[in-house]
Amino acid sequence: MSIALPAPSPPDVVSPRAPLPERAGERARRLAEGLAITHTLGAWLDRRGFSDIERTRRFLNPRLSELTLPDGMADREAAADRIARALRARERIAIFGDYDCDGMTAAAILTEMLRALDGDVRVLLGSRFDGGYGVSERAVTRILETGATLLVTCDCGSSDHENLARLRARGLDVIVVDHHLVPDEPLPALAFLNPHRKDCGFGYKGLASCGLVLSVGAAVRSALGRQLDLRRWLDLVAIGTIADVAPLDGDNRALVRAGLGALRAARRPGIRALLEQARLDSAYPFCAEDVAFRIAPRLNAPGRLGGPEPALELLMATSPESARALAAALEQASTERKAQQERMLNEALEEIRRERYDERPAIVLGRREWNPGIVGIVAGRLADRFERPVVVVGFDGATGRGSVRGPAGYRLHEALVRCRDTLVRFGGHQSAAGLEVEEARLGDLRTAFEAAVPVCVENPGPEDAPATGSEGRVWLEASDTPARVLADLALLEPCGHENPAPDVVVEGAVVAARAVSGGHLKLELELGSGARLAGFGVEMGDRAASLGERVTLVGRLRPDRYRGGDAVELRVEQILDPC
């Protein structure tokens, strides 16, 4: 029997665990006046700890010219010198990237840059189904078959000591470009670029691998004394950084802001075809959410079902015709991925209910028929639903590959370190990790992981977590129009990890409210300023008849693309009692 995720609960009423934010105060008004922004945005910035006008101005207008100087990046110069020597000598260079968006964008960027510098380059991607993550034994064979004398890994390699040593023994020089957590054991590589190295003096630690290879390209350009406009690859940096859930602060903020503009311009045939499939209208500015939910899943889809190469080919396509064909293939793969994901999620929920795994500190699941390429998505959904770390494994024969996801505050990589004796291998970040485990040891992993999780948490567990309060909310101030606030909130982009977008609290008189097709709610409010604001609530149609004359809503402002122009709509997330 299939078990679907339940429909959203009836919208919350105001409670001590969901307080409303304070209205804009003196500090917020001072920011608004000093920066010529709305009081609404001023209040949000004040809540985020901004007070200095110039610092806030730099945050709202990040510049590539203010990126962290790369001088402190360990091994950057050594990597650039070796790549430059290979280019001068016409050596063959192999680029090996991870199969996810960060890995494939990093591989595409570095390949295109080196080819623009007249390099002889072969590019390969890992596969979940042919070797798994990282520089595996199968990857070693594929790399050797290229005939390269220099290997550069992108978004992998930090934990692959044995196989990198095999490549070194076969005469290849190895450069590792990665941002995953670094083991203590020295890596057998000529150069190892990773901001998480203990001896790396680079000031910004949040770069994804796609951002790191851009820095490598800049260093190679300098070593050769050549001209190369790195802005050509900012669209791919934006995709990889957002898809990898890297922090959207500091250098990443500047890189991704510029990259979103490049995405909108869609100069690459592959990007243009991808945007058409995703139905993204370049008449409107793109935000990080567009990449996270509409672009990245399509690029990841082929690698979740088989080889990731079609996505890489799309990113690097030069012909509009081939780009459209590849984008259509990605769309088909995305549809199939969604169907498999729903089946796996239903089966996981059924097992959790039957075995009462939701009563344990962590959830560990595994089955033979589960696709290892989709376990990460399912683990993430379950972690969100049950508010605890989750491991989901797909077995193929005696071993299986799995993903680990959890709520903020859990140190997942540390938990796996404590479970290392039950695993074949593992790697990743504190917020998301991957592993390989023998099917016969799944029970041992469950026992070890349940014991490890409680001591690998920075914050109290789900049951004792303090109320999140009003930190993520801001009032739509009476002095501001919805259109002006929406335009101002765009200055916060890119929003995501370490830079959340605010939920907007709106109070007004209900002009109209009705249920529409699909059980959704459409309504219109008249605000205190006299302005009208449309609202849309997913699966909230049953609330239309019970709304009073006045209502307080919490949601996200977005362009009303149906009405066009500067029309604004509130995507309703909660309906609260009127204040």
N, C-alpha and C positions, 0 to 999 in steps of 0.2 A: 504494500500500500504506500502510495506516495505521500510524503509530508511536505507541504509547501511552507515557506516562511509566512507567518501570519500577517494580516493587514495591519497597518500602523494603528496603534492604540488611539482612542479618542484624544484629541488635543488636550494637553495639560492645562490645569488652572494654576494660578499663581500659588506657590507654596514656598516654605522656607528653603527648599532645595533649588528653587528657580526664581531668585529675586530679580527685580528689575534694576537696571543701572541708574545711577544718579543723572540728573540733567546736567547740561553743560555748565561748568563753574567758571570762576574768574580765569584760571589758567587756560582752560579751553578757549575762552573768548579771546584771550591775549594771543594764543596761537593762531586763531582764525583771522584776527585783524592783521597780525604781522605777516601772515602768509597769503592773505586774500583767499581764504578757503571758507567753507561753510562751518557753522558752529558744530554741526554733526561730526564732521571729520576732525575738527579741533578737539571735541570731547573724546573721540576714539584715540587720537594720538596722545592725549593727556593720560588716558587710562593705560596706554602702552609704555608710559614712562618718558615721553618726550616733553621737554620744556624749553630747551635752547632753540631759538628760531633758526640759526644757521645749520645746526645739526639736523633739525627736522627738514629743512629745505633740501639738504643733501640726500636725506632718506627718500624724500618724495621725488627727487630728480637724480637718480643714480647715474654716474658717468663711467664709461669704460676707461677714461683717462685717470680715474682714481682707484683702479684695481691695485691690489697688494703687489708690491714689487716682488718679482720671482727670485731674487738673489739668494734667498735662504732655502730654496727647494733643493733638498739633498739629491745629488747625482744628476741634476738637470743638465749641467754643463757636460758631464761625461757622456750622457745619452745623446746630446746634440752633436758632440764631436764625432761619436762613432757613427751616427746616422749620416752626418755630412761626409765622412770618409767613404761610407758605402755608396753614397750618391756620386761622388767624384769618380770612384773606381768602377762604377756600373755593376756593383754587387747586387745580387737579388736579395730583396728584403721580404720577409714574411710577416704579415700583420695577422695576429690571432685575437679575435674579440669574443667576449662572452655573448651568449645568445639573447640577452635581454636588450631593452632599448638603450640603456647606457652603453653596453658593450658594442652594439651594432653601430650606434651613432659615433662612438669613439673610433671604431675601426674605419667607418666611412670617412670621417674627417681626416684621420692620419693618412689613409690610402690616397685620398684626393690631393692632400697637401704634398705628399712626396711625389706623386705623379706630376703635379704641377711644377715640381722642381726636377723633372726629367728622371724620376726614379723608376727602377724595374721592381714592381711591387706585386706580390700575390697576397690576396686577402682571404682569410678563412674565419669561420665562426664556429664556436662550439655547438653541440647539440645535446638536448636533454635525453635523446634516445640513442645517441651514438657516442658514448664516452662520458656524458654528463657534464657537470660544471667544471670549469677550470682546464688546466693543461693536463688532460688525462692521458693514459697510455695510448688510446686511440688518437688523441690529438697529436701526440709525439710522432706517430706514424704518418699522419697527414702532413704535418709540418716538414718532416724529412723528405717527403715526396715532392715538395715544391722545389727542391734544390737550392734553397736559400742558405746564405752564410750568416745572416743576421735575422733574429726574431725579435719583434716587439709585441708584447701582449697588451691587450686593452681590457681593463675591468676584470682581470683575473691574474692569477700567478702568485699572489702573496703567500699562499699556503702550499704551493706545488713544488716543494724542494726536490723530491726524488726525480720527478720527470724533467724538471729543468736541468738537473745534474746530468741526466741521460743525454739531453740535447747538447749540453756543453761538451760532454765526452765525445760526441759525434762531430765536433768542430764548429758548432754554431755559437756566436756571441748572442747573449740574451739580455734584453732590456724589458723590465716589467714596469708597466704603468697601471696603477691600481689604487683603489681607495678603501678596500676592505681592511678589516682589522688585521694587525700584523703579529704573527707568532714571534716568540723570542729568538728562535733559531735563525741564524744568518741565512740569507737567501743566496743560492749559487747563481748570481746574475752579475753581469758587467755593470749594470746600472739598475737601481730600484727606486722609482719615483712613487712615493706614497706619502701624503701629508701626515699620516698617522705613525710614521716611523718616529721612534723616540729621539733620534738625532736629526730630525728634519726641522729646520728653523723657519720654514715658510709660515707666515703669520695667520693665514686663513686655512682652517682644516676642513671646510665643508665642500670643497670641489668634488664633483663627480668625475668619473674617468674621462668623459667627453670634454670637460673643462681642462683637465690635466693635459690631454693630448694637444689642445689648442696652445697651451704654454710650451709644450715640446716643439710644436711647429714653429712658434716664434723664435725659439732658441736655435733651431736648425737654420731658419732663414738668416739669422744673424751670423751664424758660423760660416755660412756660404757667401755672405754679403749680397744676398739676392733680395728682390722685391716680391712680396706676397701679401695680398690684402686678406687678413684673417677674418674680416667681417663676413666673408662669403660663407663661413661655416657656423655663424651664430644661430641660424635656425635649427641646426642639428644639436647644438649645445643646449638650446632651450628644451628640445624634446627629451634628450637624455637626462638632463638635470631634473626636470619635473617628474618624468616617469620613474626615476630612481628614488623619489621622495627625499632628495637632498635638501638641506636647509635653504630656504629662499631668503637669505640675509646676506650681508657683506658682498663679496665678489659675485656670488651666484645671483644676487638681486640685479646687479648691473648687467651681467651676461644674459640672464633670462629676459629682462626687460627689453634689451636690444634684440634678442632672438625672437621674441613674440612679434615685434614689428617686422622682422625679416620673414617670419612665417606668413604673416598677413600679405606681404608682397608676393609670396609664392613664386619666386624666380626659378625654382627647381621644377622640372616637369613632374617628378615624382610627388613632390609636396602638393602641387596643384591638383593632381589626380586624386591624391589622398583626401584633400579638403573637399573635393566634389563628392566622394563617397561618404564622407562624414557629414555632409550637408552643412558645412561651416561657411557662413557668408562673410566674405572679406569686406563687406560694407561696414561691418562693426569691428571694433578692436577685439583681438583675441585675449583671453585670460588663461591663467595656468590651468584652470578647471577644464577648459576646452581640450588642452593637451592631455591631461590626466585621464579624462573619461571618453574622449572621442578620437584622439589621434593615437596615443600610446597603445590602447588595447588592440587596435587594428594592426599596428606594427608587430606586436607581440604574438598575434594569433598564429601565424605559420609555425613559429618555434614552439608553440604549445601543443601542436598536433603532429609535427614532424620537424623538418629542417627549417631554420630561420632565414635561409638565403633569399627567398623571394622578397622579404622586407628590406634586406640590404640592397638588393638589386633595384628596388623601387626608389630608395633614397638616392642612389647613385645614377638613376636613369637619365639619359640625355635626350631620348626621343619621346615626344608626347604620346605616340601610339603605343609604344611598349609600356610606358608609365600607366596608361589607362588600363591595359590588360593586366598588369601586375596589381594595380589597385583593386580591380574587380576580383582577382584571385584572393587577395587579402580579405575582402569583404565576405567572400564565401567562407573562408577559414574562420572569420570572426563569428559568423552565424553558427557554424558547427561547434565552435568553442563554447558559445553560450548554452547550447543544448546539452553538451556533456557536463558543463558546470552545474546546470540545474539538477541533472540526475544525481551527480555526486553529492551535491549539497543536501538533497532530499534523503539520500541513503545515510549520510553522516548524521543528520538530525534524528533519523529513526534509531540509529545505533546509540546515540547519546541518550535518548529518552529511555531506551530499553535497558541499557547498562548503568543508567544514572551517573554518567560521567560528569554531568553538570554539577554534581555535589562534591567534586574533587577540585583541588587547587589548580589543576591543569588538565587539558584534554589531549589524549594521544590516540589517533585513529590510523588504520591502514588496511588496504584491501588490494587484491591482485588486479581487479578490473578497473581500478582508478588510474586515470591518466596522470603521470608524473608532471606533465606540463601544466596542469590545471590545479594541482594541490595547493599552490600558493594562494590562489584566489579564494579557494574554499576555506583554507585556514584563516585568511583575513576576515572573511565573512563570519566565521564561527567565533573568532576572537572578539569581533565587534559585538556580536549578539550575546555572548556569555561573559564578556569582560574578564577574560583570563587567557593566559598563553595557550596556544593550540599547535599541535603537531599533526600534520596530515601526510601520509605516505602512500605512494602508489608502487606496488610490487610488480616486478617482472622477473619471474624465476625466484632464485633464493634470496636476492637482495632487492631493495626498493629505495627510491629517492623521494625525499620529503621536504616540506617547507615548514618553517616555524614562524608564527606571527603572534603578536600580543598587544595589549593596550600600552599606552605610554607609561614609562616608569619601570618596565621590566627589562632586565639585562639578559636578553635571550642568548647571546653568544656566550656569556659567562655561564649560563645554565647548561649549555651544551658542553662546555669545558668540563663541568662537573659530571657529565654523563659520558665522557669520551670513551670509557671502557666498553660501553654498549654499542658504539658506533664504528662503522667502517671509516668514515671521514665526515668532516663538517666544515662550515665556514660561513662568513657573512658579517652582519652588523649586530649591534645590540638590539635594534628594533626589528630586524628581519634576518632570518638565517636559513641555510639549507643543510641537508644531511643525507647520508647514505647509511642504511641499516639492514642487517640480515633479518629476514622474515621471522626466523626462529627466536630473535632477540627483541621483538617488538614489545613483549611483556616486560622484559628487563628495562627497556628504554622508558616505558610508561612509569614504572616504579621509581627509576632514578630521576626522571624529569619532574615528577610530582614532588619528590623530595627536594630537588634543586630550586624550583621556582620560588618558594617562600623566602629563601635567603638571597634571591637575586632580584629584589624589587626595591626601587628607590622610594616609592610612596606606599602608603597603606594599601592593602588589597581592596578588591571591589566592594566587599561588604562594609568596610570601614572607611572608604574614601570620603573625604570631606566634600561638601557641596561645591560644585564648580562655580556657583554664584553667577554674577552678572558680568564676569570678565570678558566674555565673548559677545556682549550686546552693547548697543548704543541707541539712544533715542533719536528718532528723526525730529530734530528741533523745529519748533513752530515757525522760526524765522527762515527756514530752508525749504525750497521746493524739491520734490522727489527727483526731478530731472537734474537739478544742480548737485544734489547729494550723490546720485549715481555717477555723474561725471567726476566728482571729487574722489569717490571711492576707487575709481580706476587708477588714481595716483598711488594706491597701495599695492597695485599689482607689480610683480607676480605674488599672489597669495598662496599659501600652503604651509608646509612644515616650517616652523619658527617664525612665520609671518601670517597668522590666520586672518581670514576675511571676517568682518563683523557681521553678526545678525542684527538687523535693524528692528527696533521696536516702534510700532506705529499705533497711534490712538485716533479714532475718528468715528463719525456717524455712518451707520450702514445705509447706503443709498439703495443698493440692490444686492441680492444674494440668491444664487440658484445652483442646483446640482446639474451637472452636464454629463455628457456621455463618458462612460468609464467610471462613474461614481466620484468625479472630481468636483471641486467647489470653485465657482467663479463669483466674485463679489466686487463691489465698488464702494469705496469710502470717501467721505468728505472730511478733509483734515481741518484742523483749527484755523489754518491760514486761508481756508476756502478752496484750496487745490483739491482735485480729485485724484484718487489712486486706485488702479485696478489691482485685484489680488487673485491668485490661483493656488488652490490647495489640493495636493494629490490625495485622492481617496478620502476627502473630507466632505463629500457631497451631502452626507447624512446630517451635517451640522447646519446646513443652510436654513432650515425651518426654525431652528432653536436659537439663532442669533438674536440678541437684543438690539435696541436702537443704537447703542454704542458698543464698541468692541476694541480690545487691544490685541494686536497681532505681532508675532515675531517671525521674521523671515529674511530673505535675501532680495535686494533690489536687482532687477535686470532689465535690459531693453525689452519693450513689448514689440517684437518683430512682426507680429500680426498687424498691429495698427501702424507701425513704421514711424518715421520721423524721430522725435525725441520722446515718444511715449514710453512710460515706465510701468513696470508691473512688479508686484511683490510676490515672490514665490513663498507662500505661507508655510511655515514649519510648525507653528503653535498658535492656537487661539486661546487667549487668556481672558479671565474675568475683566470687565472694564475697570479702570483705575478711578 
